[in-house]
Amino acid sequence: MHHLRLLAFLACALMPLTASAANKEHEAIQRDIAMIGEEMRRLSATLTNEFTAMKTMVQQSINASDKAQGSVLVLETRMTERMQSLEKSLNQTVANMNAKVDAMADEFRSIKEENKETNARLLKMSAKMDELKNIVTSLPSLINQAPPQPQLQGDNNPPAPGPGAGASTFEDANRDRLAGKNDLAIKEYREFVKAYPKSENACEAQFRVGELLMKKDDIPNAAAEFDMVIERYDATCKFQPDARYQKGKAFVKAGQPTAAKDEFRRLAEDYKNTLWETRAKEALKEIGFSASPPTKGGSKKARR
């Protein structure tokens, strides 16, 4: 009994100590819980702010994307409309151009037909002019022609044909040359020269053969024809300088600049103060030569 009382007394004495310790622990725990709660509240507030900012940014991005998409759609619509407008304009322009081209083609055809008629008339006029020229050229000789001398016995040289000899063949050749029938004209000119070598038109016929051969790029034969003009006919042939000039041109085309140089220099020397001197010097300049040959050992005056 005594022991029970002692135990009860000790229990009553220790109870305040135990309760005090428990209260301190409880207060510490409550403080820790309060601190954790405060941290949680701050963290929650921070997260809420961050989420709000992120939500705002996402919304702004969505709005900007919607605006950009709207701008793209507007731009696409405008470009489509512009392309359609340009296509219509281009189609209209092409149609107008096609119409103009067709109209021009019709005009060209009509002009070509008119040119054919004009060329035919010109050819006829040219033939008549050549005939008139031959008649006018022959008038002085016919007026001043002396009575024919009797042919001496043993003289085998036939008299020279009159100015009008072979006029038809010569006119045909001229007409075909002007019409661009070069091969036929060459044949007719050669027949004329063969039949009437002493005719006053023989020199021109010979020259025309060389001229037409030059057009055909038959350079060797053309040069030979020009040589015949130079050698067969005298200075009364007005085609002499032209034949020499064309011979020089033939040498140039044949790749013989030295021979061309010699021919042009002789032409310039023989026809001083004329158009042919000027043309010869221009031709020399074109092939890289001077008009006069270089002097050797100084001038004649210096050698004296």
Secondary structure by P-SEA (a helix, b strand, c coil): caaaaaaaaaaaaaaaaaaaaaaaaaaaaaaaaaaaaaaaaaaaaaaaaaaaaaaaaaaaaaaaaaaaaaaaaaaaaaaaaaaaaaaaaaaaaaaaaaaaaaaaaaaaaaaaaaaaaaaaaaaaaaaaaaaaaaaaaaaaaaaacccccccccccccccccccccaaaaaaaaaaaaaacaaaaaaaaaaaaaaacccccaaaaaaaaaaaaaaaacccaaaaaaaaaaaccccccccaaaaaaaaaaaaaaaaccaaaaaaaaaaaaaaccccaaaaaaaaaaaaaccccccccccccccccc
